[in-house]
Amino acid sequence: MATASRIMGTGHYLPEKVVTNFDVMKMMETSDEFIVTRTGVRQRRHAEADVSATDLAVHACRAAVADAGLEMDRIDLLIMNTITPDHADPGSGFFLHGKLGLTPIPVLDIKQQCAGLIYGMSLADHFIKAGTYKHILIVCSEVLSKRIDGSYDGRNIAILLGDGAGAAVVGPAEDPEVGIKSTILHADGLAAKALYTEAPGTAQNKMCTIDKDDIDAGRVHFRMDGKAVFENGVGRMSEAVLESFEVNGINFDDVDMLIPHQANLRMLETIVEKVGVPEGKVFVNVEEYGNMASACLPIALDQARKQGKVNPGDLVLLVAFGSGFVWASALMRM
């Protein structure tokens, strides 16, 4: 039985279509200056109309499995996280299962928003330590461009959104010095309505999950209390960094790279200042790709590896915060 688990391979996929802030200006009333000043985002990727979350995920999954040196038939558990599912039900993981041509292995469809990768890693770590599964494929995929609302009420989040998918294969670590050292998970459901979508849903005091009034009133779109999300994002991700340090008995002298959820450049800048991240020890790509919700973290991890900013033997800390509120950290030796 393995005593630890590790990231064996990573992969990501981004749609080809580049959407600049000037393109966004054609969709809603905003400006390049406003978007850059408030968020730091300069461009993002948008999928075409005939592309779904699982379509993006297929590419990321194949890349991650190949990077792990495996064939798809070696995967014995699939975990998928998305807030932009292919269909209302069943979970998108089942549609992805079919597209990947997997054997009749189990699927876990999770919805942990921007912390999906870390929650998935925690599940995988425990399954592998228990000897239940050996090679677990985790994928986070989002087509947020299909949820853009350019109205006055929705544009505060719409200006951020991009599409993409990232994946990781978690497997046994033979070397006890390598692998996942900790995953620490948190949530605060009392703040769930600070960033949520009301409809479709069963909590609307009517005998249907959605109707024309929901569409006309914009209840089918994201609604965000920007101040609450920003303040909690900064606070919770900062806490996640320091909590991981305390649990593992380390500090920034020990860590080679911090990879945070790419929510907003201004949020990341505030976190860096608050926890004192040394220069060169944080990976940021939000200016180029925007906020891709759960896809941000696995894409950033894969890009950091491919760019030589994360290498074998490096100690890497992942932190994330998302709607729910949910936040988490994962510390691992690559």
HELIX and SHEET records of a PDB file:
HELIX    1   1 ASN A   21  VAL A   24  1                                   4    
HELIX    2   2 ASP A   32  THR A   39  1                                   8    
HELIX    3   3 ALA A   53  ASP A   67  1                                  15    
HELIX    4   4 MET A   72  ARG A   74  5                                   3    
HELIX    5   5 SER A   92  LEU A  100  1                                   9    
HELIX    6   6 GLN A  113  ALA A  115  5                                   3    
HELIX    7   7 GLY A  116  ALA A  130  1                                  15    
HELIX    8   8 LEU A  144  ARG A  147  5                                   4    
HELIX    9   9 ARG A  155  ALA A  158  1                                   4    
HELIX   10  10 GLY A  189  ALA A  194  5                                   6    
HELIX   11  11 LYS A  212  ASP A  216  1                                   5    
HELIX   12  12 GLY A  226  ASN A  248  1                                  23    
HELIX   13  13 LEU A  265  VAL A  275  1                                  11    
HELIX   14  14 VAL A  286  TYR A  289  1                                   4    
HELIX   15  15 ALA A  293  ALA A  295  5                                   3    
HELIX   16  16 CYS A  296  LYS A  306  1                                  11    
SHEET    1   A 5 SER A   5  TYR A  13  0                                        
SHEET    2   A 5 ASP A 163  PRO A 172 -1                                        
SHEET    3   A 5 ILE A 136  VAL A 143 -1                                        
SHEET    4   A 5 LEU A  77  ASN A  81  1                                        
SHEET    5   A 5 VAL A 107  ILE A 110  1                                        
SHEET    1   B 2 VAL A  18  THR A  20  0                                        
SHEET    2   B 2 GLN A  43  ARG A  45 -1                                        
SHEET    1   C 4 GLY A 179  ALA A 187  0                                        
SHEET    2   C 4 VAL A 326  ARG A 333 -1                                        
SHEET    3   C 4 LEU A 315  GLY A 322 -1                                        
SHEET    4   C 4 MET A 257  PRO A 260  1                                        
SHEET    1   D 2 LEU A 195  TYR A 196  0                                        
SHEET    2   D 2 ARG A 223  MET A 224 -1                                        
END                                                                             
